[in-house]
């Protein structure tokens, strides 16, 4: 029997959720951090959405949030002109990195020793977390606010997307732009998949996939509405996207065909990401909620329970 | 039949934030495994350090509340974010000190008879005792 997707709603934020990130898989499961305009980023258990804690300290909207692979550290980027590093186990603030303007993006290296930041002052900064007092390495070049900055190619290169409608690939050591991609519209989101070196970029109604080394286009798909974020499944068989029409779209990556669309959010979707095991994806919206969606609808996983037809006596049925 | 898909069953909803706590449960397996040194010890030395801290906190809190009482009815200068400085007559604060009720607030646009100032926007207040 075909099942209808039951998204799990994570409430708690009081303003739009603008960014979210998953950790890697740890001995305690995997975790999810959400960035919110209410200034209070939250940590949740990744497979259930259960709230674990709120990082308190920012004095403005939090625009970007990330976790390191082990989920022991978190970093956030905010409108209060700071990026902060947190202990993701205790919730304590570990470091405040002052910037000259709104910070939009933060990203750890694989070994969590360095933090990359980018924001409205158009400069990429690399902080050595072992020497927090030292001046960061700066990479200038973008002519507008940086929206997203990511480490790639074994942390030797940096990918950045800015409001100047370019995506640039930088060499960390020479601080030079190795390649530049120019677009007709502002890039709304970027995701880097290390395994396979794929870059997922969204702009306008397009979801485009690039080779992260050469920045050659692999393929592109147009959605029915303006897309704000997309994510490729770890096995690269599908991708999901969400944007202005409040819906989440699921596409077959190989054939580029739209497979499903899901309603549920009450506002535009700002961010969407697959979990590290690919079993679910999380979406953050203008409506202030995060929703968790099953990749394989009907499968028993996390809080979702596969109930065989003869056991459907209404006891567990809590469709929202 | 095609419109009659059964929704997937759910064990419960995801747990939301606790109202009075920032979370990060120190009794969780992950916390205990990764932060053994931050567990409160039962030795008397750390116990008295906690008590001393509690005493100091209580003293600071009392001082703050008495300052608010003393400020009532007085003309106060509020230094706020974005280099804003205004004068007003202080009335009261709400229970969580989220808002400050003032009257005759002098602003660049004129004098506001009654106003509420958001505490989070205020950096400092000064007044003549």
HADDOCK unambig.tbl for C-alpha pairs under 7 A between the chains (distance, minus, plus):
assign (segid A and resid 2 and name CA) (segid B and resid 5 and name CA) 5.85 0.50 0.50
assign (segid A and resid 3 and name CA) (segid B and resid 5 and name CA) 5.32 0.50 0.50
assign (segid A and resid 3 and name CA) (segid B and resid 6 and name CA) 5.11 0.50 0.50
assign (segid A and resid 3 and name CA) (segid B and resid 7 and name CA) 5.58 0.50 0.50
assign (segid A and resid 3 and name CA) (segid B and resid 8 and name CA) 5.95 0.50 0.50
assign (segid A and resid 4 and name CA) (segid B and resid 5 and name CA) 5.47 0.50 0.50
assign (segid A and resid 4 and name CA) (segid B and resid 6 and name CA) 5.62 0.50 0.50
assign (segid A and resid 4 and name CA) (segid B and resid 7 and name CA) 4.31 0.50 0.50
assign (segid A and resid 4 and name CA) (segid B and resid 8 and name CA) 5.94 0.50 0.50
assign (segid A and resid 5 and name CA) (segid B and resid 7 and name CA) 6.06 0.50 0.50
assign (segid A and resid 5 and name CA) (segid B and resid 8 and name CA) 5.99 0.50 0.50
assign (segid A and resid 6 and name CA) (segid B and resid 7 and name CA) 5.98 0.50 0.50
assign (segid A and resid 6 and name CA) (segid B and resid 8 and name CA) 5.47 0.50 0.50
assign (segid A and resid 8 and name CA) (segid B and resid 13 and name CA) 6.65 0.50 0.50
assign (segid A and resid 8 and name CA) (segid B and resid 14 and name CA) 6.91 0.50 0.50
assign (segid A and resid 10 and name CA) (segid B and resid 14 and name CA) 6.00 0.50 0.50
assign (segid A and resid 10 and name CA) (segid B and resid 16 and name CA) 6.74 0.50 0.50
assign (segid A and resid 11 and name CA) (segid B and resid 16 and name CA) 6.06 0.50 0.50
assign (segid A and resid 12 and name CA) (segid B and resid 16 and name CA) 5.95 0.50 0.50
assign (segid A and resid 12 and name CA) (segid B and resid 17 and name CA) 5.94 0.50 0.50
assign (segid A and resid 28 and name CA) (segid B and resid 30 and name CA) 6.60 0.50 0.50
assign (segid A and resid 48 and name CA) (segid B and resid 14 and name CA) 6.00 0.50 0.50
assign (segid A and resid 49 and name CA) (segid B and resid 14 and name CA) 5.16 0.50 0.50
assign (segid A and resid 50 and name CA) (segid B and resid 14 and name CA) 4.72 0.50 0.50
assign (segid A and resid 50 and name CA) (segid B and resid 15 and name CA) 4.50 0.50 0.50
assign (segid A and resid 50 and name CA) (segid B and resid 16 and name CA) 6.39 0.50 0.50
assign (segid A and resid 51 and name CA) (segid B and resid 15 and name CA) 5.76 0.50 0.50
assign (segid A and resid 51 and name CA) (segid B and resid 16 and name CA) 5.35 0.50 0.50
assign (segid A and resid 51 and name CA) (segid B and resid 17 and name CA) 5.59 0.50 0.50
assign (segid A and resid 52 and name CA) (segid B and resid 23 and name CA) 5.74 0.50 0.50
assign (segid A and resid 52 and name CA) (segid B and resid 24 and name CA) 5.60 0.50 0.50
assign (segid A and resid 53 and name CA) (segid B and resid 22 and name CA) 5.37 0.50 0.50
assign (segid A and resid 53 and name CA) (segid B and resid 23 and name CA) 4.01 0.50 0.50
assign (segid A and resid 53 and name CA) (segid B and resid 24 and name CA) 4.89 0.50 0.50
assign (segid A and resid 54 and name CA) (segid B and resid 22 and name CA) 5.16 0.50 0.50
assign (segid A and resid 54 and name CA) (segid B and resid 23 and name CA) 6.43 0.50 0.50
assign (segid A and resid 89 and name CA) (segid B and resid 24 and name CA) 6.52 0.50 0.50
assign (segid A and resid 89 and name CA) (segid B and resid 31 and name CA) 5.88 0.50 0.50
assign (segid A and resid 90 and name CA) (segid B and resid 24 and name CA) 5.54 0.50 0.50
assign (segid A and resid 91 and name CA) (segid B and resid 24 and name CA) 6.06 0.50 0.50
assign (segid A and resid 298 and name CA) (segid B and resid 8 and name CA) 5.46 0.50 0.50
assign (segid A and resid 303 and name CA) (segid B and resid 10 and name CA) 5.60 0.50 0.50
assign (segid A and resid 303 and name CA) (segid B and resid 11 and name CA) 5.32 0.50 0.50
assign (segid A and resid 303 and name CA) (segid B and resid 12 and name CA) 6.53 0.50 0.50
assign (segid A and resid 304 and name CA) (segid B and resid 8 and name CA) 6.91 0.50 0.50
assign (segid A and resid 304 and name CA) (segid B and resid 9 and name CA) 6.01 0.50 0.50
assign (segid A and resid 304 and name CA) (segid B and resid 10 and name CA) 4.60 0.50 0.50
assign (segid A and resid 304 and name CA) (segid B and resid 11 and name CA) 6.31 0.50 0.50
assign (segid A and resid 305 and name CA) (segid B and resid 9 and name CA) 5.43 0.50 0.50
assign (segid A and resid 305 and name CA) (segid B and resid 10 and name CA) 5.60 0.50 0.50
assign (segid A and resid 305 and name CA) (segid B and resid 11 and name CA) 6.49 0.50 0.50
assign (segid A and resid 306 and name CA) (segid B and resid 9 and name CA) 6.74 0.50 0.50
assign (segid A and resid 307 and name CA) (segid B and resid 9 and name CA) 6.82 0.50 0.50
assign (segid A and resid 316 and name CA) (segid B and resid 9 and name CA) 6.07 0.50 0.50
assign (segid A and resid 316 and name CA) (segid B and resid 10 and name CA) 6.52 0.50 0.50
assign (segid A and resid 316 and name CA) (segid B and resid 11 and name CA) 6.42 0.50 0.50
assign (segid A and resid 317 and name CA) (segid B and resid 9 and name CA) 4.90 0.50 0.50
assign (segid A and resid 317 and name CA) (segid B and resid 10 and name CA) 6.53 0.50 0.50
assign (segid A and resid 318 and name CA) (segid B and resid 9 and name CA) 6.16 0.50 0.50
assign (segid A and resid 318 and name CA) (segid B and resid 10 and name CA) 5.97 0.50 0.50
assign (segid A and resid 319 and name CA) (segid B and resid 7 and name CA) 6.07 0.50 0.50
assign (segid A and resid 319 and name CA) (segid B and resid 9 and name CA) 6.71 0.50 0.50
